[in-house]
Amino acid sequence: MKFAPSTVCLFTLAAMSVGVVRTDAHQAMTGWSYPPACCKAHDLGGDCAAIPAPDVMRGARGFSVLLQAGDHHLATKPHLFFIPYGDELPSGDGRYHICLHPTEDYMNCFFAPPDSS
């Protein structure tokens, strides 16, 4: 089967764009990819990670996350984050995840199981 040069070019561009998406996104341990806007530090183990479910409490207005030192690979001290309902992103594996960026003191993205709000 022979393809026209424009078709070959489109296939090449499509293949390259798939590769770009994969290299720009850091993956969770279970294999789904965090959005590139959430995970900035690809070469340092990433700034996103799963966190223990007991760290997360649901309240009237949102999620309270009490992150202990060691619950996330960047957390060296306790942190308390509040995420209003509607600001969470759906988790790709049914677990809670948090992205800390630019330092451990700042929550960039929070992922919750879809049925948790």
Protein Blocks (a to p, Z undefined) as FASTA:
>chain_A
ZZdfklmmmmmmmmmmmmmmmmmpccdfkopacdfklmmblmnopaadcddfklpccdfk
bccddddehjamklcbdcdddddehjaccdfkopacddddfbfkbcfbdcddfklZZ
